[in-house]
């Protein structure tokens, strides 16, 4: 392999305004070409540095928020509250979707400094500039907060007006030294003044854009195909926000990606030897789609738009060798030429353009581990599988996002992918994570037509985006959790996450209904992650056939499991410190990501409650988790609760595609050790303060202990309170 040692950038000519090439060394970004030993494909890798050399908290950004303020944004964000008898009832805190969106905007604002700029545009029937791009000094942040507070719902959904107004804020394309991005959030379907030719052709007609466009779809009535097409066309990302509980998590990750950006405007140009045709493998995209093009699938020269590169996260592009019919074949270079050239151009924000060149003999196989090659081949295979659901509509270049009339061919294709994907033959964490994606939520979304229609189609677009662009956009999907695993991204993400939870909650918009809901809440409710809990009054079936509330279980009591009667070993009681999201499934009140099984048949399968019921947010009483006696049979670790099966702690499944799989919660010995550290009463009831999460992955890894208190420094009233807390 040969790398051209010097790089170039185009610096602006102060006399003419034109670009003039200037050589400048920059060896931090590493590009490489890795031909497969099978001679039927090549992996091109681009590796940015791990993090910036300076102490800056994040990379400076120019962010323009484009917020939907149409009438539908006034929809309720319902809550569950305790009625005093342990039952959860639906109550309205007065918060709307727009209230939560405004809070997300305040979160972004709180992490910016005077090196960043923020602009705000709203769109209803027409667009409105709420704030021009403004440096975020202390004084301007106070003013920006007031402007965010002033945003109100209004009219129809004129999405194009909002996008157009937001792009205009950036003016000319002269680099500002900051990462530019438009962030568009909408909860519905554009219904007013849409471009006649379609959004993608209209955006293409504008030429090179001054910023990427990230799109966010809230709820289940969105046009995901349109939002994904807009993001792809503009080198941005699409994210699906199914409910209020995901707003914080999705926005936190999206802004952390911007704040950890190494380079922008990245383009990879590949030139293969004569006689060799290559095909991109991350699914058919609107980016390269040309209406009426009947040319060959493979090309000798490819241009791949990479968009932004993040510190520490490689971009790995697997290209397949094909013949003129698009069928996979081995390399067959002609004229004796076997060298491939890759040219990468990119901006480092301060300057318009850098470039690096790499060339490689395609008949000389790579020395990369076979597991690495298999991982990226498999990642590409998943992208092609997901994209196959969404053909491109020639009339407007959007992705078709409706449920296919016949799902069985797609289910058959999923089974074929699972059986033949290269990742199947490896046990490393990255390859295993892809198998878990396939056998887990992808399979679940295809198991029923109504699952795919309600959430699967939106989820597939979001997952496709994550795997194609190697972005961590979810706390629960095993595959995307492998991306952005570096200290700088985590630092940006954690600062945003903390800000979202700590910022005072918004004033409810629906005052007349909010006055009836006196429950206190914090914004951590809308930044939810997995918590293993049942509501206190959810009825558990005993081995005798009687039912008792889960809160009344004690050590030694016998309960019914799918494997027959088993005894309770321990009960974990947790008092939430803030409002949390919960789902009502039959008579069970349960956290959204605690696996349940509805029905008795094997075909029913284990699912997450959020896949079957709308989560609601509210302040509840204590929540409970159950540990049964040790047993090697996984079926012996579930209880009949509220009319469904609910998984219990230490069930034995720590890896794999089963939705119950969890490295900590499935490990009986690890759970037992953590419970012992908490201490219990005579009935085997342990009291905890919540879950502890791994700093790197965000996944649950233990239980938090209740804060210790110094009795000697307390008065008699405080001692009584301590005694009450000690007994939970």
PEDA-V188218 format. One line per field, one symbol per residue. ss: DSSP state (A for helix, B for strand, O for the rest). psi: psi as a letter, one per 30 degrees, with the letter a starting at -180 (. if undefined). burial: # if it has 24 or more other ideal C-beta (glycine too) atoms within 12 Angstrom, else .. A space follows every 10 residues. Layout:
ss=???
psi=???
burial=???
//
This chain:
ss=OBBOOOOBBB BBOOOOOOBB BBBOOOOOOB BBBBBOOOOO BBBBBBBOOO OOOOOOOOOO BBBBBBBBOO AAAAOBOOBB BBOOOOOBBB BOOOOBAAAA AAAAAAAAAA OOOOOOBBBB BBBOOOBBBB BBBBBOOAAA AAAAAAAAAO OOOOOOOOAA AAAAAAAAOO OOOOOOOOBB BBBBBBOOOO OOOOOOOOAA AAAAAOOOOO OBBBBBBBOO OOOAAAAAAA AAAOOOOBBB BOOAAAAAAA AAAAAAAAAO BBBBBBBBBB BOOOOOBBBB OOOOOOOOOO OOOOOOOOBO BBBBBBBBBB OOOOBBBBBB BBOOOOOBOO OOOOOOOOBB BBBBBBBOOO OOBBBBBBBB BOOOOOOOOA AAAAAAAAAA AAAAAAAOOO OBBOOOOBBO OOOOOOOAAA AAAAAAAAAA OAAAAOOOAA AAAAAAAAAA AAAAAAAOAA AAAAAAAAAA AAAAAAAAAO OOOOOOOOOA AAOOOOAAAA AAAAAAAAAA AAOOOOOOOO AAAAOOOOOO OOAAAAOOOO OOOBBOOOBB BBOOOOBBBA AAOOOOOBBB BOOBBBBBBB BBBBOOOOOB BBBBBOOBBB OOOOBBBOOO OOOOOBBBAA AOOOOBBBOO OOBBBBBBOO OOOAAAOBBB BOOBBBBOBO OOOOOOOOOO OOOOOOOAAA AAAAAAAAOB OOOOBBBBOB BBBOOOOOOB BBBBOOOOOO AAAOOAAAAA AAAAAAOO
psi=kkkkellllj kkjfefflkk kkkkkjgekk klkjkkffhg lkkkkjjlle llflgkflkk kjkjkjkkgl effgklillk lkgfgfkklk lkfgkleeee eeeeeeeeef flafflkklk klkcfllkje kljkkileef eeeeeeeeef klljaaiiee eeeeeeefff blgkkfgljk kkjkklgbkk gkhkkeflee eeeeffaklf lljkkkkkaf glieeeeeee eeeggalkkk jeleffeeee eeeeeeeefg kellhkkkkk jllkfkklkk gglklfegkk kgjgllelle kkkjjfbkkk kfjlkjjkkk klaffgkkll kiklggkgkk kkkkklkhef kekllkkklk jffjllgkke eeeeeeeeee eeeeeefffi lkjffghlkk glkkejfeee eeeeeeeeff keffglglee eeeeeeeefc eeeefffkef eeeefeeeee eeeeeeeegi kjgkffkeef fflhileeee eeeeeeeeee efkkllkkei efeeffjgkl llffeghlak kikkkegkkk jlffflklkf fgklkfkklk lfgaklkkel kkkkjkflkl klkjjcgkjl lfgjklkklf lffelklkef ffkkklklkl aklklkkllk kfjefghklj kgglkkkllh ffjflafkff kkeeffjeee eeeeeefell afggjkklga lkkkfefglk gakklkkkkj efglaeeeee eeeeefg.
burial=#.....#### .......... .....#.### ######...# ########## ##....#### ########## .######### ##...#.### ########## ########## ###.###### #####.#### ######...# #..##.###. #.######## ########## ....##.### ########## .#.##..### ####...### ########## .######### ########## ########## ########## ########## ###..##### #########. ......#### .#.####### ########## ##........ #......### #########. ########## ###..#.#.. .######### ########## .#...##### #.#...#..# #.##..##.. ####.....# ########## #######... ########## ########## ########## ######.### #######.## #.#.##.### ...#..#.#. ########## ########## ##....#### ####..#### ###..##### ########## #####.#### ########.. ....###### ########## #########. #..####### ########## ###.###### ########.# ##.##..#.# ...####### #.....#### .###.#.... .......... .......#
//
